């Protein structure tokens, strides 16, 4: 039993390199936007992820570098 309304590969717009230029441009813009967003996100994460070099707490001061 075959459905008459069921799409086949020949009726799909994007099959066999038949994409419209508008669809191609949209996909390229989405990919470019995601890449730019990832680069900006990585840069922000790198800039604001400073690690303190201090070892210790107020109760346990850690390593004392000043020799008496």
SVG drawing of the C-alpha trace seen along z (x, -y; Angstrom):
<svg xmlns="http://www.w3.org/2000/svg" viewBox="-3 -39 68 41">
<polyline fill="none" stroke="black" stroke-width="0.4" points="0.0,0.0 1.5,-3.3 0.3,-6.6 -0.3,-9.1 0.6,-12.2 3.9,-10.7 6.9,-12.7 9.6,-10.9 13.1,-12.0 12.3,-13.6 9.7,-15.9 11.8,-17.2 13.2,-20.6 16.7,-20.0 17.4,-16.7 20.2,-16.1 21.8,-19.6 18.6,-21.4 18.7,-23.9 17.7,-27.4 20.4,-30.1 18.4,-31.6 18.5,-28.4 22.3,-28.0 22.9,-31.6 20.7,-31.1 22.7,-27.9 26.0,-29.7 24.9,-32.7 23.8,-30.4 27.1,-28.5 29.1,-31.7 27.1,-33.1 27.7,-30.1 31.4,-30.2 31.6,-33.9 29.5,-33.3 31.9,-30.4 34.9,-32.6 33.5,-35.4 32.4,-33.0 35.8,-31.5 37.5,-34.9 35.2,-36.0 35.7,-32.8 39.5,-33.1 39.6,-36.8 37.4,-36.3 38.7,-33.0 41.7,-34.3 43.0,-32.0 44.4,-33.4 47.9,-32.4 47.2,-32.6 47.4,-29.2 45.7,-29.2 42.9,-30.7 42.7,-33.3 43.0,-30.5 45.7,-28.6 47.8,-31.1 49.6,-28.5 53.1,-29.0 55.0,-31.9 57.4,-33.4 58.9,-36.1 61.7,-34.7 62.7,-36.3"/>
</svg>
